[in-house]
Amino acid sequence: MISAIAVMPLHHTRTFILCLAAAAMLSLGSLSAVAQQPAPSTSPVDIRPDANETHPWTIEKILPLTVSEAWQMSGKNEDTFFDMVQDLAAFSAQKRNLVLPASEAAGREAGEYIKQQAKLDHNQLLYAVVDKAVRKVGKLAPVQASEAPAK
């Protein structure tokens, strides 16, 4: 029973992140134009969380990066940039105790927001953009029975 409770928010988060990432990847067209180097994507994106997956970054390393710096750190690679956005979205939702909806519309809304904001100012923090998108579409996580205040 406990594992079913823990899996449901994860499923919603994964679905949301997939939608978010698809929209965020659309924004990379503008970033690659700025960088004047299109980043060819040679592998499909896999958003399944993998405990053994390693990245050359940590949340602490990507939190202070601007949109442009994160794009540079990704090696101007859409899949890698997508992974960064995904990590930031999951971090934001966790810190804010939000559940990300499992709807394509919510992911599209968040992704469009990220795309729009990234185009406006490449020198703003990527986390600030992702965090605001998560706050726009996220819903307050339900209180678990063990977290409910005693009566």
Chimera marker file (.cmm) of the C-alpha trace (Angstrom):
<marker_set name="trace">
<marker id="1" x="0.000" y="0.000" z="0.000" r="1" g="1" b="0" radius="0.5"/>
<marker id="2" x="2.791" y="2.437" z="0.859" r="1" g="1" b="0" radius="0.5"/>
<marker id="3" x="4.611" y="1.778" z="-2.407" r="1" g="1" b="0" radius="0.5"/>
<marker id="4" x="1.449" y="2.556" z="-4.400" r="1" g="1" b="0" radius="0.5"/>
<marker id="5" x="1.216" y="5.924" z="-2.646" r="1" g="1" b="0" radius="0.5"/>
<marker id="6" x="4.852" y="6.695" z="-3.382" r="1" g="1" b="0" radius="0.5"/>
<marker id="7" x="4.607" y="5.649" z="-7.046" r="1" g="1" b="0" radius="0.5"/>
<marker id="8" x="1.615" y="7.786" z="-7.989" r="1" g="1" b="0" radius="0.5"/>
<marker id="9" x="3.342" y="11.175" z="-7.533" r="1" g="1" b="0" radius="0.5"/>
<marker id="10" x="6.411" y="9.817" z="-9.347" r="1" g="1" b="0" radius="0.5"/>
<marker id="11" x="4.234" y="8.785" z="-12.303" r="1" g="1" b="0" radius="0.5"/>
<marker id="12" x="2.658" y="12.232" z="-12.423" r="1" g="1" b="0" radius="0.5"/>
<marker id="13" x="6.058" y="13.873" z="-12.182" r="1" g="1" b="0" radius="0.5"/>
<marker id="14" x="7.455" y="11.795" z="-15.026" r="1" g="1" b="0" radius="0.5"/>
<marker id="15" x="4.509" y="12.554" z="-17.299" r="1" g="1" b="0" radius="0.5"/>
<marker id="16" x="4.700" y="16.249" z="-16.519" r="1" g="1" b="0" radius="0.5"/>
<marker id="17" x="8.447" y="16.349" z="-17.066" r="1" g="1" b="0" radius="0.5"/>
<marker id="18" x="8.047" y="14.627" z="-20.437" r="1" g="1" b="0" radius="0.5"/>
<marker id="19" x="5.596" y="17.325" z="-21.541" r="1" g="1" b="0" radius="0.5"/>
<marker id="20" x="7.718" y="20.069" z="-20.001" r="1" g="1" b="0" radius="0.5"/>
<marker id="21" x="10.837" y="18.803" z="-21.685" r="1" g="1" b="0" radius="0.5"/>
<marker id="22" x="9.206" y="18.523" z="-25.088" r="1" g="1" b="0" radius="0.5"/>
<marker id="23" x="8.214" y="22.155" z="-24.889" r="1" g="1" b="0" radius="0.5"/>
<marker id="24" x="11.581" y="23.178" z="-23.440" r="1" g="1" b="0" radius="0.5"/>
<marker id="25" x="13.341" y="21.479" z="-26.319" r="1" g="1" b="0" radius="0.5"/>
<marker id="26" x="11.341" y="23.664" z="-28.693" r="1" g="1" b="0" radius="0.5"/>
<marker id="27" x="12.932" y="26.666" z="-27.027" r="1" g="1" b="0" radius="0.5"/>
<marker id="28" x="16.376" y="25.408" z="-27.867" r="1" g="1" b="0" radius="0.5"/>
<marker id="29" x="15.938" y="26.520" z="-31.452" r="1" g="1" b="0" radius="0.5"/>
<marker id="30" x="16.286" y="30.092" z="-30.283" r="1" g="1" b="0" radius="0.5"/>
<marker id="31" x="19.268" y="29.230" z="-28.107" r="1" g="1" b="0" radius="0.5"/>
<marker id="32" x="21.074" y="27.440" z="-30.908" r="1" g="1" b="0" radius="0.5"/>
<marker id="33" x="20.492" y="30.442" z="-33.144" r="1" g="1" b="0" radius="0.5"/>
<marker id="34" x="22.130" y="32.625" z="-30.518" r="1" g="1" b="0" radius="0.5"/>
<marker id="35" x="24.978" y="30.167" z="-30.191" r="1" g="1" b="0" radius="0.5"/>
<marker id="36" x="25.062" y="29.953" z="-34.027" r="1" g="1" b="0" radius="0.5"/>
<marker id="37" x="25.600" y="26.228" z="-33.775" r="1" g="1" b="0" radius="0.5"/>
<marker id="38" x="22.629" y="23.914" z="-34.104" r="1" g="1" b="0" radius="0.5"/>
<marker id="39" x="22.845" y="20.941" z="-31.769" r="1" g="1" b="0" radius="0.5"/>
<marker id="40" x="21.936" y="17.773" z="-33.625" r="1" g="1" b="0" radius="0.5"/>
<marker id="41" x="20.096" y="15.221" z="-31.549" r="1" g="1" b="0" radius="0.5"/>
<marker id="42" x="21.400" y="11.743" z="-32.221" r="1" g="1" b="0" radius="0.5"/>
<marker id="43" x="19.742" y="9.805" z="-29.419" r="1" g="1" b="0" radius="0.5"/>
<marker id="44" x="16.194" y="9.598" z="-28.130" r="1" g="1" b="0" radius="0.5"/>
<marker id="45" x="15.500" y="11.235" z="-24.787" r="1" g="1" b="0" radius="0.5"/>
<marker id="46" x="14.772" y="8.878" z="-21.924" r="1" g="1" b="0" radius="0.5"/>
<marker id="47" x="13.241" y="10.625" z="-18.925" r="1" g="1" b="0" radius="0.5"/>
<marker id="48" x="12.915" y="7.579" z="-16.732" r="1" g="1" b="0" radius="0.5"/>
<marker id="49" x="14.683" y="8.217" z="-13.450" r="1" g="1" b="0" radius="0.5"/>
<marker id="50" x="17.680" y="5.972" z="-13.076" r="1" g="1" b="0" radius="0.5"/>
<marker id="51" x="19.506" y="5.765" z="-9.778" r="1" g="1" b="0" radius="0.5"/>
<marker id="52" x="22.658" y="4.698" z="-11.633" r="1" g="1" b="0" radius="0.5"/>
<marker id="53" x="22.523" y="7.566" z="-14.108" r="1" g="1" b="0" radius="0.5"/>
<marker id="54" x="25.370" y="9.992" z="-13.709" r="1" g="1" b="0" radius="0.5"/>
<marker id="55" x="25.638" y="13.510" z="-15.013" r="1" g="1" b="0" radius="0.5"/>
<marker id="56" x="28.605" y="15.845" z="-15.075" r="1" g="1" b="0" radius="0.5"/>
<marker id="57" x="26.543" y="18.214" z="-12.931" r="1" g="1" b="0" radius="0.5"/>
<marker id="58" x="24.738" y="18.300" z="-9.634" r="1" g="1" b="0" radius="0.5"/>
<marker id="59" x="21.744" y="20.402" z="-8.690" r="1" g="1" b="0" radius="0.5"/>
<marker id="60" x="24.130" y="22.638" z="-6.747" r="1" g="1" b="0" radius="0.5"/>
<marker id="61" x="26.157" y="23.235" z="-9.924" r="1" g="1" b="0" radius="0.5"/>
<marker id="62" x="23.232" y="24.046" z="-12.202" r="1" g="1" b="0" radius="0.5"/>
<marker id="63" x="21.153" y="26.140" z="-9.776" r="1" g="1" b="0" radius="0.5"/>
<marker id="64" x="23.201" y="29.343" z="-10.290" r="1" g="1" b="0" radius="0.5"/>
<marker id="65" x="23.491" y="29.016" z="-14.076" r="1" g="1" b="0" radius="0.5"/>
<marker id="66" x="21.884" y="31.405" z="-16.506" r="1" g="1" b="0" radius="0.5"/>
<marker id="67" x="19.966" y="30.021" z="-19.476" r="1" g="1" b="0" radius="0.5"/>
<marker id="68" x="22.997" y="30.695" z="-21.665" r="1" g="1" b="0" radius="0.5"/>
<marker id="69" x="25.470" y="29.136" z="-19.211" r="1" g="1" b="0" radius="0.5"/>
<marker id="70" x="23.321" y="26.014" z="-18.861" r="1" g="1" b="0" radius="0.5"/>
<marker id="71" x="23.172" y="25.733" z="-22.654" r="1" g="1" b="0" radius="0.5"/>
<marker id="72" x="26.973" y="26.011" z="-22.780" r="1" g="1" b="0" radius="0.5"/>
<marker id="73" x="27.367" y="23.455" z="-19.953" r="1" g="1" b="0" radius="0.5"/>
<marker id="74" x="25.117" y="21.058" z="-21.863" r="1" g="1" b="0" radius="0.5"/>
<marker id="75" x="27.628" y="21.119" z="-24.694" r="1" g="1" b="0" radius="0.5"/>
<marker id="76" x="24.872" y="22.750" z="-26.768" r="1" g="1" b="0" radius="0.5"/>
<marker id="77" x="23.139" y="19.389" z="-26.748" r="1" g="1" b="0" radius="0.5"/>
<marker id="78" x="19.340" y="19.358" z="-26.587" r="1" g="1" b="0" radius="0.5"/>
<marker id="79" x="19.123" y="16.034" z="-24.750" r="1" g="1" b="0" radius="0.5"/>
<marker id="80" x="21.572" y="17.166" z="-22.081" r="1" g="1" b="0" radius="0.5"/>
<marker id="81" x="19.861" y="20.536" z="-21.691" r="1" g="1" b="0" radius="0.5"/>
<marker id="82" x="16.556" y="18.693" z="-21.400" r="1" g="1" b="0" radius="0.5"/>
<marker id="83" x="18.025" y="16.589" z="-18.575" r="1" g="1" b="0" radius="0.5"/>
<marker id="84" x="19.055" y="19.753" z="-16.760" r="1" g="1" b="0" radius="0.5"/>
<marker id="85" x="15.569" y="21.248" z="-17.094" r="1" g="1" b="0" radius="0.5"/>
<marker id="86" x="14.110" y="17.949" z="-15.892" r="1" g="1" b="0" radius="0.5"/>
<marker id="87" x="16.360" y="17.891" z="-12.832" r="1" g="1" b="0" radius="0.5"/>
<marker id="88" x="15.516" y="21.499" z="-11.995" r="1" g="1" b="0" radius="0.5"/>
<marker id="89" x="11.761" y="20.875" z="-12.381" r="1" g="1" b="0" radius="0.5"/>
<marker id="90" x="11.873" y="17.842" z="-10.086" r="1" g="1" b="0" radius="0.5"/>
<marker id="91" x="13.955" y="19.793" z="-7.549" r="1" g="1" b="0" radius="0.5"/>
<marker id="92" x="11.555" y="22.736" z="-7.615" r="1" g="1" b="0" radius="0.5"/>
<marker id="93" x="8.474" y="20.541" z="-7.209" r="1" g="1" b="0" radius="0.5"/>
<marker id="94" x="10.067" y="18.686" z="-4.301" r="1" g="1" b="0" radius="0.5"/>
<marker id="95" x="11.171" y="21.871" z="-2.522" r="1" g="1" b="0" radius="0.5"/>
<marker id="96" x="7.766" y="23.464" z="-2.950" r="1" g="1" b="0" radius="0.5"/>
<marker id="97" x="5.847" y="20.300" z="-1.988" r="1" g="1" b="0" radius="0.5"/>
<marker id="98" x="4.070" y="20.310" z="-5.343" r="1" g="1" b="0" radius="0.5"/>
<marker id="99" x="2.781" y="17.511" z="-7.511" r="1" g="1" b="0" radius="0.5"/>
<marker id="100" x="3.190" y="18.074" z="-11.205" r="1" g="1" b="0" radius="0.5"/>
<marker id="101" x="0.020" y="17.219" z="-13.146" r="1" g="1" b="0" radius="0.5"/>
<marker id="102" x="0.141" y="14.277" z="-15.512" r="1" g="1" b="0" radius="0.5"/>
<marker id="103" x="-1.415" y="16.193" z="-18.368" r="1" g="1" b="0" radius="0.5"/>
<marker id="104" x="-0.018" y="17.145" z="-21.699" r="1" g="1" b="0" radius="0.5"/>
<marker id="105" x="-1.708" y="20.547" z="-21.424" r="1" g="1" b="0" radius="0.5"/>
<marker id="106" x="0.114" y="21.361" z="-18.169" r="1" g="1" b="0" radius="0.5"/>
<marker id="107" x="3.444" y="20.294" z="-19.645" r="1" g="1" b="0" radius="0.5"/>
<marker id="108" x="2.780" y="22.343" z="-22.750" r="1" g="1" b="0" radius="0.5"/>
<marker id="109" x="1.869" y="25.381" z="-20.628" r="1" g="1" b="0" radius="0.5"/>
<marker id="110" x="5.033" y="25.092" z="-18.551" r="1" g="1" b="0" radius="0.5"/>
<marker id="111" x="7.192" y="24.428" z="-21.589" r="1" g="1" b="0" radius="0.5"/>
<marker id="112" x="5.781" y="27.389" z="-23.491" r="1" g="1" b="0" radius="0.5"/>
<marker id="113" x="6.459" y="29.596" z="-20.488" r="1" g="1" b="0" radius="0.5"/>
<marker id="114" x="10.075" y="28.378" z="-20.303" r="1" g="1" b="0" radius="0.5"/>
<marker id="115" x="10.500" y="28.876" z="-24.040" r="1" g="1" b="0" radius="0.5"/>
<marker id="116" x="9.093" y="32.409" z="-23.900" r="1" g="1" b="0" radius="0.5"/>
<marker id="117" x="11.170" y="33.435" z="-20.889" r="1" g="1" b="0" radius="0.5"/>
<marker id="118" x="14.374" y="31.895" z="-22.241" r="1" g="1" b="0" radius="0.5"/>
<marker id="119" x="13.981" y="33.899" z="-25.448" r="1" g="1" b="0" radius="0.5"/>
<marker id="120" x="13.406" y="37.138" z="-23.522" r="1" g="1" b="0" radius="0.5"/>
<marker id="121" x="16.592" y="36.990" z="-21.486" r="1" g="1" b="0" radius="0.5"/>
<marker id="122" x="19.349" y="34.416" z="-21.893" r="1" g="1" b="0" radius="0.5"/>
<marker id="123" x="21.117" y="35.917" z="-18.879" r="1" g="1" b="0" radius="0.5"/>
<marker id="124" x="18.421" y="35.042" z="-16.342" r="1" g="1" b="0" radius="0.5"/>
<marker id="125" x="18.770" y="32.029" z="-14.103" r="1" g="1" b="0" radius="0.5"/>
<marker id="126" x="17.442" y="28.868" z="-15.719" r="1" g="1" b="0" radius="0.5"/>
<marker id="127" x="16.212" y="27.662" z="-12.317" r="1" g="1" b="0" radius="0.5"/>
<marker id="128" x="14.138" y="30.819" z="-11.850" r="1" g="1" b="0" radius="0.5"/>
<marker id="129" x="12.375" y="30.178" z="-15.143" r="1" g="1" b="0" radius="0.5"/>
<marker id="130" x="11.798" y="26.479" z="-14.446" r="1" g="1" b="0" radius="0.5"/>
<marker id="131" x="10.694" y="27.176" z="-10.869" r="1" g="1" b="0" radius="0.5"/>
<marker id="132" x="8.108" y="29.715" z="-12.004" r="1" g="1" b="0" radius="0.5"/>
<marker id="133" x="6.798" y="27.262" z="-14.619" r="1" g="1" b="0" radius="0.5"/>
<marker id="134" x="6.506" y="24.550" z="-11.950" r="1" g="1" b="0" radius="0.5"/>
<marker id="135" x="4.636" y="26.957" z="-9.657" r="1" g="1" b="0" radius="0.5"/>
<marker id="136" x="2.241" y="27.851" z="-12.466" r="1" g="1" b="0" radius="0.5"/>
<marker id="137" x="1.147" y="24.272" z="-13.108" r="1" g="1" b="0" radius="0.5"/>
<marker id="138" x="2.005" y="22.379" z="-9.921" r="1" g="1" b="0" radius="0.5"/>
<marker id="139" x="-0.608" y="21.461" z="-7.348" r="1" g="1" b="0" radius="0.5"/>
<marker id="140" x="-0.042" y="21.223" z="-3.609" r="1" g="1" b="0" radius="0.5"/>
<marker id="141" x="0.936" y="17.661" z="-2.730" r="1" g="1" b="0" radius="0.5"/>
<marker id="142" x="-1.659" y="15.784" z="-0.687" r="1" g="1" b="0" radius="0.5"/>
<marker id="143" x="-0.844" y="15.402" z="2.975" r="1" g="1" b="0" radius="0.5"/>
<marker id="144" x="0.140" y="11.832" z="3.849" r="1" g="1" b="0" radius="0.5"/>
<marker id="145" x="-1.605" y="10.195" z="6.822" r="1" g="1" b="0" radius="0.5"/>
<marker id="146" x="1.697" y="10.131" z="8.706" r="1" g="1" b="0" radius="0.5"/>
<marker id="147" x="2.158" y="13.886" z="8.081" r="1" g="1" b="0" radius="0.5"/>
<marker id="148" x="-1.333" y="14.931" z="9.182" r="1" g="1" b="0" radius="0.5"/>
<marker id="149" x="-1.415" y="16.891" z="12.423" r="1" g="1" b="0" radius="0.5"/>
<marker id="150" x="-2.715" y="14.998" z="15.463" r="1" g="1" b="0" radius="0.5"/>
<marker id="151" x="-6.212" y="15.931" z="16.602" r="1" g="1" b="0" radius="0.5"/>
<link id1="1" id2="2" r="1" g="1" b="0" radius="0.2"/>
<link id1="2" id2="3" r="1" g="1" b="0" radius="0.2"/>
<link id1="3" id2="4" r="1" g="1" b="0" radius="0.2"/>
<link id1="4" id2="5" r="1" g="1" b="0" radius="0.2"/>
<link id1="5" id2="6" r="1" g="1" b="0" radius="0.2"/>
<link id1="6" id2="7" r="1" g="1" b="0" radius="0.2"/>
<link id1="7" id2="8" r="1" g="1" b="0" radius="0.2"/>
<link id1="8" id2="9" r="1" g="1" b="0" radius="0.2"/>
<link id1="9" id2="10" r="1" g="1" b="0" radius="0.2"/>
<link id1="10" id2="11" r="1" g="1" b="0" radius="0.2"/>
<link id1="11" id2="12" r="1" g="1" b="0" radius="0.2"/>
<link id1="12" id2="13" r="1" g="1" b="0" radius="0.2"/>
<link id1="13" id2="14" r="1" g="1" b="0" radius="0.2"/>
<link id1="14" id2="15" r="1" g="1" b="0" radius="0.2"/>
<link id1="15" id2="16" r="1" g="1" b="0" radius="0.2"/>
<link id1="16" id2="17" r="1" g="1" b="0" radius="0.2"/>
<link id1="17" id2="18" r="1" g="1" b="0" radius="0.2"/>
<link id1="18" id2="19" r="1" g="1" b="0" radius="0.2"/>
<link id1="19" id2="20" r="1" g="1" b="0" radius="0.2"/>
<link id1="20" id2="21" r="1" g="1" b="0" radius="0.2"/>
<link id1="21" id2="22" r="1" g="1" b="0" radius="0.2"/>
<link id1="22" id2="23" r="1" g="1" b="0" radius="0.2"/>
<link id1="23" id2="24" r="1" g="1" b="0" radius="0.2"/>
<link id1="24" id2="25" r="1" g="1" b="0" radius="0.2"/>
<link id1="25" id2="26" r="1" g="1" b="0" radius="0.2"/>
<link id1="26" id2="27" r="1" g="1" b="0" radius="0.2"/>
<link id1="27" id2="28" r="1" g="1" b="0" radius="0.2"/>
<link id1="28" id2="29" r="1" g="1" b="0" radius="0.2"/>
<link id1="29" id2="30" r="1" g="1" b="0" radius="0.2"/>
<link id1="30" id2="31" r="1" g="1" b="0" radius="0.2"/>
<link id1="31" id2="32" r="1" g="1" b="0" radius="0.2"/>
<link id1="32" id2="33" r="1" g="1" b="0" radius="0.2"/>
<link id1="33" id2="34" r="1" g="1" b="0" radius="0.2"/>
<link id1="34" id2="35" r="1" g="1" b="0" radius="0.2"/>
<link id1="35" id2="36" r="1" g="1" b="0" radius="0.2"/>
<link id1="36" id2="37" r="1" g="1" b="0" radius="0.2"/>
<link id1="37" id2="38" r="1" g="1" b="0" radius="0.2"/>
<link id1="38" id2="39" r="1" g="1" b="0" radius="0.2"/>
<link id1="39" id2="40" r="1" g="1" b="0" radius="0.2"/>
<link id1="40" id2="41" r="1" g="1" b="0" radius="0.2"/>
<link id1="41" id2="42" r="1" g="1" b="0" radius="0.2"/>
<link id1="42" id2="43" r="1" g="1" b="0" radius="0.2"/>
<link id1="43" id2="44" r="1" g="1" b="0" radius="0.2"/>
<link id1="44" id2="45" r="1" g="1" b="0" radius="0.2"/>
<link id1="45" id2="46" r="1" g="1" b="0" radius="0.2"/>
<link id1="46" id2="47" r="1" g="1" b="0" radius="0.2"/>
<link id1="47" id2="48" r="1" g="1" b="0" radius="0.2"/>
<link id1="48" id2="49" r="1" g="1" b="0" radius="0.2"/>
<link id1="49" id2="50" r="1" g="1" b="0" radius="0.2"/>
<link id1="50" id2="51" r="1" g="1" b="0" radius="0.2"/>
<link id1="51" id2="52" r="1" g="1" b="0" radius="0.2"/>
<link id1="52" id2="53" r="1" g="1" b="0" radius="0.2"/>
<link id1="53" id2="54" r="1" g="1" b="0" radius="0.2"/>
<link id1="54" id2="55" r="1" g="1" b="0" radius="0.2"/>
<link id1="55" id2="56" r="1" g="1" b="0" radius="0.2"/>
<link id1="56" id2="57" r="1" g="1" b="0" radius="0.2"/>
<link id1="57" id2="58" r="1" g="1" b="0" radius="0.2"/>
<link id1="58" id2="59" r="1" g="1" b="0" radius="0.2"/>
<link id1="59" id2="60" r="1" g="1" b="0" radius="0.2"/>
<link id1="60" id2="61" r="1" g="1" b="0" radius="0.2"/>
<link id1="61" id2="62" r="1" g="1" b="0" radius="0.2"/>
<link id1="62" id2="63" r="1" g="1" b="0" radius="0.2"/>
<link id1="63" id2="64" r="1" g="1" b="0" radius="0.2"/>
<link id1="64" id2="65" r="1" g="1" b="0" radius="0.2"/>
<link id1="65" id2="66" r="1" g="1" b="0" radius="0.2"/>
<link id1="66" id2="67" r="1" g="1" b="0" radius="0.2"/>
<link id1="67" id2="68" r="1" g="1" b="0" radius="0.2"/>
<link id1="68" id2="69" r="1" g="1" b="0" radius="0.2"/>
<link id1="69" id2="70" r="1" g="1" b="0" radius="0.2"/>
<link id1="70" id2="71" r="1" g="1" b="0" radius="0.2"/>
<link id1="71" id2="72" r="1" g="1" b="0" radius="0.2"/>
<link id1="72" id2="73" r="1" g="1" b="0" radius="0.2"/>
<link id1="73" id2="74" r="1" g="1" b="0" radius="0.2"/>
<link id1="74" id2="75" r="1" g="1" b="0" radius="0.2"/>
<link id1="75" id2="76" r="1" g="1" b="0" radius="0.2"/>
<link id1="76" id2="77" r="1" g="1" b="0" radius="0.2"/>
<link id1="77" id2="78" r="1" g="1" b="0" radius="0.2"/>
<link id1="78" id2="79" r="1" g="1" b="0" radius="0.2"/>
<link id1="79" id2="80" r="1" g="1" b="0" radius="0.2"/>
<link id1="80" id2="81" r="1" g="1" b="0" radius="0.2"/>
<link id1="81" id2="82" r="1" g="1" b="0" radius="0.2"/>
<link id1="82" id2="83" r="1" g="1" b="0" radius="0.2"/>
<link id1="83" id2="84" r="1" g="1" b="0" radius="0.2"/>
<link id1="84" id2="85" r="1" g="1" b="0" radius="0.2"/>
<link id1="85" id2="86" r="1" g="1" b="0" radius="0.2"/>
<link id1="86" id2="87" r="1" g="1" b="0" radius="0.2"/>
<link id1="87" id2="88" r="1" g="1" b="0" radius="0.2"/>
<link id1="88" id2="89" r="1" g="1" b="0" radius="0.2"/>
<link id1="89" id2="90" r="1" g="1" b="0" radius="0.2"/>
<link id1="90" id2="91" r="1" g="1" b="0" radius="0.2"/>
<link id1="91" id2="92" r="1" g="1" b="0" radius="0.2"/>
<link id1="92" id2="93" r="1" g="1" b="0" radius="0.2"/>
<link id1="93" id2="94" r="1" g="1" b="0" radius="0.2"/>
<link id1="94" id2="95" r="1" g="1" b="0" radius="0.2"/>
<link id1="95" id2="96" r="1" g="1" b="0" radius="0.2"/>
<link id1="96" id2="97" r="1" g="1" b="0" radius="0.2"/>
<link id1="97" id2="98" r="1" g="1" b="0" radius="0.2"/>
<link id1="98" id2="99" r="1" g="1" b="0" radius="0.2"/>
<link id1="99" id2="100" r="1" g="1" b="0" radius="0.2"/>
<link id1="100" id2="101" r="1" g="1" b="0" radius="0.2"/>
<link id1="101" id2="102" r="1" g="1" b="0" radius="0.2"/>
<link id1="102" id2="103" r="1" g="1" b="0" radius="0.2"/>
<link id1="103" id2="104" r="1" g="1" b="0" radius="0.2"/>
<link id1="104" id2="105" r="1" g="1" b="0" radius="0.2"/>
<link id1="105" id2="106" r="1" g="1" b="0" radius="0.2"/>
<link id1="106" id2="107" r="1" g="1" b="0" radius="0.2"/>
<link id1="107" id2="108" r="1" g="1" b="0" radius="0.2"/>
<link id1="108" id2="109" r="1" g="1" b="0" radius="0.2"/>
<link id1="109" id2="110" r="1" g="1" b="0" radius="0.2"/>
<link id1="110" id2="111" r="1" g="1" b="0" radius="0.2"/>
<link id1="111" id2="112" r="1" g="1" b="0" radius="0.2"/>
<link id1="112" id2="113" r="1" g="1" b="0" radius="0.2"/>
<link id1="113" id2="114" r="1" g="1" b="0" radius="0.2"/>
<link id1="114" id2="115" r="1" g="1" b="0" radius="0.2"/>
<link id1="115" id2="116" r="1" g="1" b="0" radius="0.2"/>
<link id1="116" id2="117" r="1" g="1" b="0" radius="0.2"/>
<link id1="117" id2="118" r="1" g="1" b="0" radius="0.2"/>
<link id1="118" id2="119" r="1" g="1" b="0" radius="0.2"/>
<link id1="119" id2="120" r="1" g="1" b="0" radius="0.2"/>
<link id1="120" id2="121" r="1" g="1" b="0" radius="0.2"/>
<link id1="121" id2="122" r="1" g="1" b="0" radius="0.2"/>
<link id1="122" id2="123" r="1" g="1" b="0" radius="0.2"/>
<link id1="123" id2="124" r="1" g="1" b="0" radius="0.2"/>
<link id1="124" id2="125" r="1" g="1" b="0" radius="0.2"/>
<link id1="125" id2="126" r="1" g="1" b="0" radius="0.2"/>
<link id1="126" id2="127" r="1" g="1" b="0" radius="0.2"/>
<link id1="127" id2="128" r="1" g="1" b="0" radius="0.2"/>
<link id1="128" id2="129" r="1" g="1" b="0" radius="0.2"/>
<link id1="129" id2="130" r="1" g="1" b="0" radius="0.2"/>
<link id1="130" id2="131" r="1" g="1" b="0" radius="0.2"/>
<link id1="131" id2="132" r="1" g="1" b="0" radius="0.2"/>
<link id1="132" id2="133" r="1" g="1" b="0" radius="0.2"/>
<link id1="133" id2="134" r="1" g="1" b="0" radius="0.2"/>
<link id1="134" id2="135" r="1" g="1" b="0" radius="0.2"/>
<link id1="135" id2="136" r="1" g="1" b="0" radius="0.2"/>
<link id1="136" id2="137" r="1" g="1" b="0" radius="0.2"/>
<link id1="137" id2="138" r="1" g="1" b="0" radius="0.2"/>
<link id1="138" id2="139" r="1" g="1" b="0" radius="0.2"/>
<link id1="139" id2="140" r="1" g="1" b="0" radius="0.2"/>
<link id1="140" id2="141" r="1" g="1" b="0" radius="0.2"/>
<link id1="141" id2="142" r="1" g="1" b="0" radius="0.2"/>
<link id1="142" id2="143" r="1" g="1" b="0" radius="0.2"/>
<link id1="143" id2="144" r="1" g="1" b="0" radius="0.2"/>
<link id1="144" id2="145" r="1" g="1" b="0" radius="0.2"/>
<link id1="145" id2="146" r="1" g="1" b="0" radius="0.2"/>
<link id1="146" id2="147" r="1" g="1" b="0" radius="0.2"/>
<link id1="147" id2="148" r="1" g="1" b="0" radius="0.2"/>
<link id1="148" id2="149" r="1" g="1" b="0" radius="0.2"/>
<link id1="149" id2="150" r="1" g="1" b="0" radius="0.2"/>
<link id1="150" id2="151" r="1" g="1" b="0" radius="0.2"/>
</marker_set>
